Amino acid sequence: MGAKMSTDQEEQVAGNLPVLTMAEFLESCAPNQIVPISDIYENKVVANNWRNVVRTPEIQLHCGTEACNGTRFFRCFFGLNKILTNEPDNFYLKYRCSNCQATEKVFSVSMFKDDDEEIGQAHKFGEYPPFGPPTPSKLVKMIGPDRDEFLNGRRCENQGLGVGAFIYYRRVVERQKNRILNEIIKVSEKLSADSQQVAILHAAVAENQFSTAMDMAKDALPESLLINGHSPIRLLHSALSEGVHALSDAQCLELAGSVRIVLGELAERLGQALKDEAELSKALSTLMNLKQPQAKAAAKS
């Protein structure tokens, strides 16, 4: 049996927090929050008696398996028929993807129902895989060896730890500077970009000083990689040049989120540019091969 909430925790719940459904709580509520739940329990027969049990609704989450790779329905398979009382109780709820039957999600929670009310209170200690939108596969590929470091930053961002998130993201970009620039060079060469721009990018890779390298490369990107007309390298350079000690945690959190979004968009554009070029090459090859038999036939006639 869990311990009663502290006075501070009760005051947090008593604040103007929105009342969530159980599905909303599991799908979209970040850990370390105590929130009121409108449909926290349902009446069911357990061991031949009607009891108030924790509601375990079908929820929608991202499934990253090859068979799914998108939002899918998840159903609870562990923690069913958990009896709810007026005292907080700590337990796990485990869900599994209904489509591939491979991906699982585990929630660590504490719940109780309010006295003389149909609603209850829920506290999510944590969840695994961690809370938050999935990291795009193209971004994971672009940052390569620093995937775990990036995910540490993502967890800090999800928990509102702005300084931590910003430092992790900056570390990832600094460490993977050459990997990111080499991907940009690959796209530039595929698109037959200006040779002077490509030379600048190669020089930026050879530059050991991170800030200098980013400053060199910021205007040497092909147009297809620009984000609303802006160079993502210029945007990242500007954000990552900020001194973390001169910023509040809230400012760091906002900057960290912006860095993550720009990195994700750059990775998406790099992948799309290479895909478009590959598709174009294939189409040209198909048409050229089609013309050759026709030319031979015309020559014979």
Stockholm file with secondary structure:
# STOCKHOLM 1.0

chainA/1-301         MGAKMSTDQEEQVAGNLPVLTMAEFLESCAPNQIVPISDIYENKVVANNWRNVVRTPEIQLHCGTEACNGTRFFRCFFGLNKILTNEPDNFYLKYRCSNCQATEKVFSVSMFKDDDEEIGQAHKFGEYPPFGPPTPSKLVKMIGPDRDEFLNGRRCENQGLGVGAFIYYRRVVERQKNRILNEIIKVSEKLSADSQQVAILHAAVAENQFSTAMDMAKDALPESLLINGHSPIRLLHSALSEGVHALSDAQCLELAGSVRIVLGELAERLGQALKDEAELSKALSTLMNLKQPQAKAAAKS
#=GR chainA/1-301 SS CCCCCCHHHHHHHHSSCCCBCHHHHHHHCCSSCEEEETTCEEEEEETTEEEEEECCCCEEEEECSTTTCEEEEEEEEESTTCBCCSSCEEEEEEEEETTTSCCEEEEEEEEEECTTSSCEEEEEEEEESCSSSCCCHHHHHHHGGGHHHHHHHHHHHHTTCHHHHHHHHHHHHHHTHHHHHHHHHHHHHHTTCCHHHHHHHHHHHHCCCHHHHHHHHTTCCCGGGCBTTBCHHHHHHHHHTSCGGGSCHHHHHHHHHHHHHHHHHHHHHHHHHHHHHHHHHHHHHHHHHHHHHHHHHHHHC
#=GC SS_cons         CCCCCCHHHHHHHHSSCCCBCHHHHHHHCCSSCEEEETTCEEEEEETTEEEEEECCCCEEEEECSTTTCEEEEEEEEESTTCBCCSSCEEEEEEEEETTTSCCEEEEEEEEEECTTSSCEEEEEEEEESCSSSCCCHHHHHHHGGGHHHHHHHHHHHHTTCHHHHHHHHHHHHHHTHHHHHHHHHHHHHHTTCCHHHHHHHHHHHHCCCHHHHHHHHTTCCCGGGCBTTBCHHHHHHHHHTSCGGGSCHHHHHHHHHHHHHHHHHHHHHHHHHHHHHHHHHHHHHHHHHHHHHHHHHHHHC
//
